[in-house]
Amino acid sequence: MRFLTDRKRAQGLGSARAGTHEHWQMMISSAALVVLVPLFIFTFGSALGGSYEEVLAYYSRPFPAVIAALTLVVGVLHMMHEVQDAIVDYVHGVAGKIAFVAAGAVAWVIIATGLFALVKLAL
């Protein structure tokens, strides 16, 4: 039987030195979403119920298009990091690695598709 101190038992299980950076990244994206979501709701609400031509003209202006793009990118990246944190916590082994990569891939596909649709609508 080995007699280990608490320090020796915990050695190698500690911080990966990325927790603080990830925490601040999530705090900043949360603060950005606090501002962006109400702006998006007001800008999207102005276009809601309009004909296709009215919505096309509305999103041809830079302010609504930029607000929609920023909300999409920041919101999906925030969601991706939250999902990846849950995967790291609860799914282990090869399945965890595959789920981690799949969550990132799905998020980037959503961002690319949304930005493509917004650019096509705005131009």
Backbone bond lengths (Angstrom), bond angles and torsions (degrees), N, CA, C in turn:
res aa  C-N    CA-C-N  psi(-1)  N-CA   C-N-CA  omega(-1)  CA-C   N-CA-C  phi
1 M - - - 1.451 - - 1.520 108.64 -
2 R 1.323 115.36 133.42 1.457 120.08 179.83 1.518 109.51 -94.84
3 F 1.303 114.98 136.84 1.454 120.41 176.48 1.529 107.96 -100.44
4 L 1.317 116.01 109.12 1.453 121.57 -177.63 1.520 110.50 -114.76
5 T 1.291 114.78 142.76 1.457 119.07 174.16 1.529 108.34 -77.72
6 D 1.310 115.80 166.74 1.459 119.90 178.97 1.528 111.22 -60.81
7 R 1.327 115.26 -37.23 1.463 119.73 179.78 1.526 110.66 -63.90
8 K 1.328 118.03 -44.93 1.460 121.59 -179.26 1.532 110.80 -66.65
9 R 1.323 117.09 -35.66 1.452 121.22 -179.55 1.536 111.22 -67.76
10 A 1.331 116.63 -33.51 1.462 121.35 -177.49 1.523 112.93 -90.60
11 Q 1.319 117.28 -10.75 1.458 120.01 -177.04 1.529 110.19 -63.32
12 G 1.317 115.50 131.90 1.455 120.37 -177.69 1.516 113.44 89.88
13 L 1.318 117.66 -9.28 1.460 120.76 179.08 1.517 111.70 -107.88
14 G 1.305 116.76 7.02 1.459 121.24 -173.36 1.508 113.05 -84.29
15 S 1.298 113.81 -155.17 1.451 122.60 -174.98 1.518 111.22 -63.31
16 A 1.314 115.05 143.23 1.453 120.88 173.72 1.528 109.84 -93.45
17 R 1.315 115.61 9.99 1.466 124.93 179.33 1.526 112.98 62.10
18 A 1.312 117.70 26.40 1.455 120.79 177.55 1.527 111.37 -123.55
19 G 1.311 117.14 -6.64 1.458 120.47 -175.55 1.514 113.98 -64.31
20 T 1.317 117.65 -41.48 1.454 120.54 -179.06 1.521 110.38 -66.86
21 H 1.321 116.38 -42.84 1.465 120.16 179.08 1.530 110.33 -61.92
22 E 1.323 117.61 -44.99 1.464 120.81 179.45 1.522 111.12 -64.67
23 H 1.333 116.19 -38.48 1.466 119.86 178.75 1.525 110.85 -62.36
24 W 1.324 117.10 -47.37 1.457 120.38 -179.46 1.524 110.79 -67.04
25 Q 1.311 117.46 -35.95 1.456 121.04 177.31 1.530 110.12 -61.11
26 M 1.317 116.90 -43.07 1.463 120.63 179.15 1.525 111.11 -69.57
27 M 1.324 117.62 -36.80 1.466 120.93 178.54 1.528 110.49 -64.86
28 I 1.325 117.41 -41.82 1.461 121.01 -179.54 1.524 110.65 -68.80
29 S 1.324 117.29 -42.40 1.466 118.66 178.86 1.530 110.82 -67.62
30 S 1.325 117.84 -33.06 1.463 120.71 176.15 1.522 110.75 -65.58
31 A 1.333 116.61 -43.77 1.460 120.23 178.94 1.534 110.42 -64.92
32 A 1.322 117.24 -38.92 1.459 120.23 177.55 1.530 110.71 -64.34
33 L 1.324 116.80 -39.45 1.463 119.58 179.24 1.523 112.18 -68.78
34 V 1.330 117.49 -29.71 1.470 120.51 176.56 1.522 110.03 -60.91
35 V 1.312 116.72 -35.30 1.465 121.02 178.62 1.533 111.04 -84.42
36 L 1.320 116.99 -43.21 1.472 120.85 -172.43 1.529 113.82 -71.67
37 V 1.316 118.22 -38.44 1.468 119.81 -175.34 1.527 111.73 -63.86
38 P 1.339 120.63 -47.83 1.469 117.74 176.02 1.530 113.12 -61.91
39 L 1.347 116.80 -39.10 1.461 118.95 176.49 1.526 111.02 -61.47
40 F 1.329 116.66 -41.78 1.455 120.78 178.56 1.526 111.02 -64.28
41 I 1.322 117.01 -41.18 1.465 120.38 -179.56 1.531 110.11 -62.93
42 F 1.321 117.20 -43.31 1.460 119.64 179.84 1.528 111.59 -68.90
43 T 1.332 117.75 -41.46 1.466 119.06 -179.80 1.524 111.29 -71.49
44 F 1.317 117.55 -39.91 1.460 120.58 178.49 1.524 110.77 -68.99
45 G 1.339 116.17 -36.91 1.462 120.44 178.97 1.513 112.72 -63.33
46 S 1.337 116.67 -31.41 1.467 119.91 177.91 1.520 111.43 -68.07
47 A 1.306 117.52 -31.60 1.465 121.17 -178.78 1.522 112.42 -89.78
48 L 1.307 116.82 -16.66 1.461 121.34 -176.36 1.531 110.95 -65.29
49 G 1.300 116.66 131.41 1.453 121.83 177.67 1.512 113.93 91.20
50 G 1.311 117.13 -4.63 1.461 120.16 179.09 1.521 111.34 -82.42
51 S 1.296 115.10 165.12 1.460 119.49 176.40 1.532 108.59 -72.26
52 Y 1.316 115.50 172.29 1.465 119.93 -178.66 1.522 110.82 -61.69
53 E 1.304 117.34 -41.18 1.456 120.92 -179.33 1.528 111.49 -66.06
54 E 1.345 117.13 -38.66 1.468 120.80 178.36 1.527 111.02 -65.87
55 V 1.336 116.53 -42.73 1.465 120.13 178.63 1.522 110.56 -66.43
56 L 1.312 116.32 -38.83 1.461 121.41 177.10 1.525 110.78 -61.58
57 A 1.315 116.85 -44.38 1.467 120.97 178.39 1.531 110.67 -67.55
58 Y 1.336 116.99 -37.73 1.466 120.84 -178.85 1.527 111.09 -65.15
59 Y 1.327 117.38 -46.17 1.466 120.59 -178.41 1.525 112.94 -81.90
60 S 1.321 117.33 -2.05 1.459 119.92 171.25 1.525 111.22 -77.10
61 R 1.330 115.93 -18.06 1.466 120.12 175.01 1.524 108.67 -76.86
62 P 1.331 117.60 146.91 1.469 119.50 -173.58 1.529 115.10 -68.96
63 F 1.327 118.91 -39.25 1.464 119.84 -174.16 1.525 113.48 -61.00
64 P 1.348 120.11 -52.55 1.464 118.55 179.10 1.526 113.23 -63.39
65 A 1.331 117.03 -36.48 1.465 120.00 -179.29 1.528 110.89 -67.29
66 V 1.332 117.07 -41.71 1.472 120.49 179.69 1.525 110.52 -67.63
67 I 1.322 117.66 -42.23 1.473 120.71 178.33 1.525 110.18 -61.52
68 A 1.321 117.53 -44.21 1.469 120.65 179.11 1.525 110.87 -63.43
69 A 1.327 117.54 -42.61 1.465 120.96 -179.56 1.522 111.43 -65.76
70 L 1.327 117.22 -45.69 1.471 120.16 179.62 1.521 111.49 -63.63
71 T 1.324 117.12 -41.34 1.463 120.24 178.86 1.524 110.67 -63.60
72 L 1.314 116.34 -41.65 1.467 120.41 178.80 1.524 111.00 -62.35
73 V 1.314 117.08 -51.05 1.471 120.83 -175.51 1.525 111.07 -65.82
74 V 1.328 117.43 -50.71 1.468 120.37 -177.38 1.524 110.79 -65.93
75 G 1.324 117.59 -40.97 1.468 120.74 -179.81 1.514 112.91 -64.95
76 V 1.318 117.17 -44.25 1.470 119.99 -178.54 1.532 110.59 -71.14
77 L 1.325 118.28 -39.29 1.473 119.61 176.99 1.524 111.26 -64.43
78 H 1.339 117.19 -38.92 1.466 120.91 176.70 1.531 109.89 -62.54
79 M 1.326 115.87 -44.66 1.461 120.19 178.36 1.531 111.06 -62.19
80 M 1.342 116.25 -42.01 1.461 120.41 -178.81 1.530 110.89 -61.01
81 H 1.320 117.06 -44.61 1.468 119.79 -179.89 1.533 111.42 -65.48
82 E 1.315 116.95 -38.13 1.470 119.74 177.77 1.528 111.30 -65.38
83 V 1.327 116.46 -43.36 1.468 120.33 179.16 1.527 110.41 -65.09
84 Q 1.333 116.90 -41.68 1.455 119.79 179.39 1.523 111.71 -65.97
85 D 1.330 118.12 -35.34 1.469 120.47 174.97 1.525 110.96 -63.04
86 A 1.331 116.33 -42.32 1.467 119.76 178.00 1.526 110.95 -64.65
87 I 1.318 117.33 -39.36 1.464 120.88 178.83 1.522 110.51 -64.30
88 V 1.332 117.37 -43.48 1.471 120.96 179.34 1.525 109.98 -62.34
89 D 1.327 117.32 -37.66 1.461 120.77 -177.90 1.525 113.19 -73.48
90 Y 1.337 117.73 -36.20 1.459 119.50 -168.03 1.519 116.10 -116.93
91 V 1.323 119.33 -14.85 1.464 120.86 -178.85 1.527 107.37 -118.98
92 H 1.316 116.65 127.36 1.461 120.63 -174.38 1.527 110.82 -120.84
93 G 1.311 114.74 163.44 1.460 120.93 176.20 1.513 112.53 78.17
94 V 1.327 114.88 -153.98 1.457 121.54 -177.70 1.530 110.62 -64.72
95 A 1.321 117.37 -37.93 1.466 120.23 179.01 1.529 110.93 -61.24
96 G 1.319 116.39 -37.38 1.457 120.26 177.76 1.513 112.39 -65.88
97 K 1.331 115.69 -41.36 1.470 119.47 179.07 1.522 110.90 -66.01
98 I 1.320 117.00 -41.72 1.466 120.90 179.09 1.522 110.26 -65.77
99 A 1.334 117.08 -43.50 1.469 120.58 179.32 1.522 111.22 -64.52
100 F 1.339 117.33 -38.02 1.465 122.34 178.85 1.527 110.32 -61.78
101 V 1.321 116.64 -48.07 1.464 121.30 179.89 1.528 110.47 -67.34
102 A 1.329 117.24 -39.89 1.468 120.81 179.85 1.523 111.29 -64.28
103 A 1.330 117.30 -39.58 1.469 120.37 178.18 1.517 110.48 -62.79
104 G 1.319 116.97 -42.25 1.464 120.29 177.59 1.512 112.01 -65.43
105 A 1.322 116.75 -42.08 1.471 120.86 -179.77 1.524 111.02 -64.53
106 V 1.315 117.50 -43.57 1.466 120.84 179.24 1.525 110.35 -62.52
107 A 1.331 116.48 -41.97 1.466 119.99 179.68 1.523 111.29 -62.42
108 W 1.324 117.45 -44.64 1.459 119.99 -179.14 1.522 111.78 -69.02
109 V 1.326 117.92 -32.34 1.467 120.86 175.38 1.527 109.98 -66.60
110 I 1.331 117.33 -41.23 1.466 121.06 177.74 1.524 110.10 -62.51
111 I 1.334 117.37 -43.96 1.467 120.75 179.37 1.530 109.97 -62.72
112 A 1.318 117.17 -47.87 1.472 120.46 -178.30 1.521 111.39 -62.28
113 T 1.310 117.21 -43.25 1.460 121.14 179.93 1.525 111.28 -65.28
114 G 1.323 116.32 -44.37 1.462 120.34 179.73 1.518 112.39 -64.79
115 L 1.327 117.34 -42.64 1.467 119.83 178.69 1.526 111.27 -68.38
116 F 1.330 116.92 -37.29 1.462 119.65 176.56 1.520 110.54 -62.06
117 A 1.311 117.17 -44.91 1.468 120.96 179.59 1.528 110.82 -64.60
118 L 1.320 116.96 -39.59 1.459 120.38 -179.97 1.528 111.46 -68.00
119 V 1.324 116.86 -41.68 1.474 120.43 177.87 1.521 110.08 -65.61
120 K 1.324 116.87 -41.21 1.465 120.44 179.08 1.527 109.73 -64.17
121 L 1.309 117.83 -36.93 1.456 121.94 178.50 1.523 111.13 -72.07
122 A 1.319 116.77 -39.64 1.467 120.65 -175.65 1.523 112.78 -77.03
123 L 1.309 117.53 -29.29 1.472 118.59 -176.85 1.472 110.20 -99.72
